[in-house]
Amino acid sequence: MNEISDDEAFDTSAVIKKTRAFIQWKGTDACMDFHCECGQHCHIDSYFVYSVECPGCKTIWEMPIHLFPRKQAKDSTNIVFKPEPDDI
């Protein structure tokens, strides 16, 4: 598994040498099911979801900028996006 600290997940200057995806929040629609450690959960369909206040315990949670994907089985029926490589 790709384990990462909370600091790495939010640090825009971090050099992370793990398979990852960087999310550039642009204020667009977000659709998410949010589950808090207090046990409360809710569904969100909104713009500008940079942070979420738990409706139960009122803790404010910042949304991370790094995602850590896992390998998919070759026989999966998921649609796969195939981007062109960046010129480095």
Backbone bond lengths (Angstrom), bond angles and torsions (degrees), N, CA, C in turn:
res aa  C-N    CA-C-N  psi(-1)  N-CA   C-N-CA  omega(-1)  CA-C   N-CA-C  phi
1 M - - - 1.457 - - 1.530 109.36 -
2 N 1.296 114.73 151.60 1.460 121.32 173.35 1.515 108.04 -88.38
3 E 1.314 116.98 104.10 1.458 119.09 177.62 1.512 108.37 -97.92
4 I 1.324 114.97 141.60 1.462 121.04 -177.90 1.516 108.63 -142.92
5 S 1.303 115.54 147.03 1.458 119.76 177.50 1.520 109.49 -80.31
6 D 1.324 116.16 160.55 1.461 120.34 175.32 1.522 110.44 -58.00
7 D 1.341 117.15 -38.36 1.461 120.04 -179.53 1.526 110.95 -60.11
8 E 1.327 117.92 -43.75 1.463 120.93 179.91 1.527 111.75 -65.68
9 A 1.323 117.69 -37.24 1.468 121.81 -176.67 1.526 112.37 -65.94
10 F 1.327 117.45 -21.90 1.463 121.21 -177.47 1.524 113.46 -112.18
11 D 1.314 118.64 -5.64 1.464 122.29 -173.73 1.526 110.66 -88.25
12 T 1.337 116.77 112.63 1.463 120.60 -179.34 1.521 112.48 -71.44
13 S 1.327 118.46 -16.44 1.464 120.85 -179.06 1.526 112.28 -101.72
14 A 1.333 117.94 -0.39 1.463 121.10 -177.21 1.526 110.85 -65.05
15 V 1.317 115.65 138.82 1.459 121.39 173.17 1.530 105.78 -100.09
16 I 1.307 115.64 103.63 1.462 121.25 -174.94 1.511 108.13 -108.36
17 K 1.318 117.22 123.12 1.461 121.15 -176.59 1.523 110.65 -103.86
18 K 1.310 115.62 43.91 1.463 122.34 177.11 1.522 107.04 -123.35
19 T 1.325 116.75 158.45 1.453 119.52 173.17 1.519 107.03 -59.30
20 R 1.337 116.37 130.01 1.458 119.26 -174.92 1.521 110.22 -158.84
21 A 1.311 115.37 166.31 1.459 122.92 171.89 1.519 106.78 -129.61
22 F 1.315 116.32 137.81 1.459 121.86 178.67 1.521 108.01 -103.01
23 I 1.308 117.37 128.28 1.462 121.82 177.24 1.514 108.16 -98.09
24 Q 1.312 115.86 124.32 1.460 120.04 173.77 1.519 106.50 -101.73
25 W 1.329 115.90 100.50 1.461 120.76 179.89 1.522 108.75 -65.78
26 K 1.327 116.28 124.78 1.464 121.07 -179.32 1.525 111.21 -121.00
27 G 1.298 116.89 20.79 1.461 120.08 177.02 1.514 113.58 74.63
28 T 1.309 117.58 17.30 1.457 120.25 -179.19 1.524 110.82 -86.93
29 D 1.329 114.89 175.89 1.466 120.41 179.39 1.526 112.39 -53.06
30 A 1.298 115.03 140.42 1.461 120.98 171.85 1.527 107.42 -126.90
31 C 1.291 115.30 138.68 1.460 122.07 175.42 1.516 105.69 -127.64
32 M 1.325 117.93 116.36 1.466 119.62 -177.81 1.520 111.28 -150.11
33 D 1.309 113.95 151.70 1.458 121.60 168.69 1.519 105.03 -99.56
34 F 1.307 116.27 119.66 1.462 121.86 -176.48 1.522 109.15 -104.68
35 H 1.332 116.51 127.73 1.463 122.77 178.51 1.521 108.36 -122.73
36 C 1.327 117.25 119.24 1.457 122.27 -178.56 1.526 110.18 -93.02
37 E 1.330 115.26 155.37 1.462 120.10 178.24 1.530 112.12 -64.53
38 C 1.342 117.71 -16.81 1.474 120.77 178.74 1.529 111.73 -77.77
39 G 1.353 116.33 -10.07 1.455 120.34 179.55 1.519 113.68 105.55
40 Q 1.306 117.38 -14.86 1.468 121.88 179.10 1.527 109.31 -76.10
41 H 1.318 116.81 147.61 1.456 120.35 173.71 1.520 109.19 -143.18
42 C 1.330 115.26 158.92 1.458 120.92 179.65 1.523 109.03 -157.07
43 H 1.320 115.97 166.86 1.460 121.89 176.11 1.521 108.12 -110.96
44 I 1.324 116.03 139.89 1.461 121.50 -177.61 1.526 109.67 -125.64
45 D 1.313 116.76 127.19 1.462 124.92 168.54 1.514 105.35 -128.98
46 S 1.336 117.38 101.99 1.456 119.14 -173.71 1.522 110.61 -161.69
47 Y 1.315 115.51 168.11 1.451 122.61 170.28 1.524 108.79 -89.62
48 F 1.322 116.16 158.15 1.468 122.97 169.55 1.530 113.45 58.15
49 V 1.314 117.10 51.26 1.474 120.96 -179.62 1.536 108.69 -94.64
50 Y 1.324 115.44 65.11 1.458 121.00 177.87 1.524 110.29 -79.86
51 S 1.329 116.19 -28.06 1.468 122.79 177.74 1.521 108.07 -143.58
52 V 1.336 115.11 153.79 1.469 121.52 179.88 1.517 109.01 -129.37
53 E 1.334 116.62 132.14 1.457 120.50 172.31 1.524 107.79 -95.64
54 C 1.324 116.48 123.22 1.460 120.91 179.05 1.529 109.18 -61.94
55 P 1.346 117.57 129.36 1.463 119.32 179.68 1.531 112.89 -69.43
56 G 1.331 117.04 -14.35 1.460 120.45 179.46 1.520 112.82 -91.02
57 C 1.330 115.72 -68.33 1.472 120.55 -173.68 1.527 113.56 -92.43
58 K 1.331 117.61 -6.60 1.467 124.35 178.07 1.528 114.23 68.98
59 T 1.335 118.01 11.83 1.455 121.05 174.07 1.524 108.25 -67.13
60 I 1.328 116.90 139.92 1.459 121.24 178.48 1.525 108.14 -99.33
61 W 1.335 115.32 126.12 1.461 122.70 -177.31 1.529 109.84 -113.19
62 E 1.329 116.61 124.41 1.456 122.14 175.70 1.529 108.48 -82.55
63 M 1.325 116.77 138.52 1.458 120.62 179.55 1.527 109.06 -80.67
64 P 1.335 118.21 136.13 1.466 121.57 -178.09 1.530 111.87 -73.07
65 I 1.324 114.99 165.46 1.461 120.58 178.33 1.527 112.34 -108.96
66 H 1.326 117.89 -8.42 1.460 121.36 178.92 1.520 110.09 -116.06
67 L 1.328 116.09 136.09 1.460 122.89 173.07 1.522 107.78 -115.96
68 F 1.316 116.83 148.25 1.451 121.03 -179.40 1.516 109.27 -121.25
69 P 1.344 116.07 99.34 1.455 120.86 -175.67 1.524 112.41 -73.68
70 R 1.322 114.86 165.25 1.456 120.31 174.62 1.525 108.32 -119.53
71 K 1.313 116.12 157.12 1.458 120.72 -178.92 1.521 109.80 -67.12
72 Q 1.318 114.67 143.78 1.456 121.82 -178.33 1.532 109.16 -105.13
73 A 1.316 116.78 144.44 1.458 121.19 177.48 1.528 110.03 -63.55
74 K 1.327 116.84 141.97 1.471 121.94 -178.94 1.525 112.15 -59.11
75 D 1.332 117.41 -29.80 1.467 121.00 -177.00 1.529 113.01 -92.55
76 S 1.330 117.45 12.47 1.457 121.14 178.97 1.525 110.40 -64.55
77 T 1.316 115.64 148.77 1.464 120.42 178.18 1.530 111.88 -97.66
78 N 1.326 117.66 7.21 1.464 120.80 177.35 1.525 110.76 -64.39
79 I 1.323 116.41 145.74 1.455 121.49 174.04 1.531 107.45 -73.01
80 V 1.313 116.83 134.21 1.463 122.19 -175.95 1.522 109.70 -112.83
81 F 1.337 117.11 126.41 1.453 122.58 174.51 1.530 107.71 -83.90
82 K 1.326 117.04 130.63 1.465 121.54 -176.51 1.529 109.63 -120.60
83 P 1.339 116.94 86.11 1.472 119.98 -178.44 1.521 111.74 -75.81
84 E 1.330 115.44 161.96 1.464 121.81 172.27 1.536 107.28 -77.84
85 P 1.333 118.40 146.62 1.471 119.60 178.74 1.529 111.09 -68.50
86 D 1.328 115.72 148.61 1.459 120.73 174.53 1.529 109.47 -71.16
87 D 1.312 116.47 146.21 1.454 121.45 173.93 1.516 107.47 -82.98
88 I 1.323 115.89 115.39 1.464 120.04 -177.21 1.510 109.39 -109.18
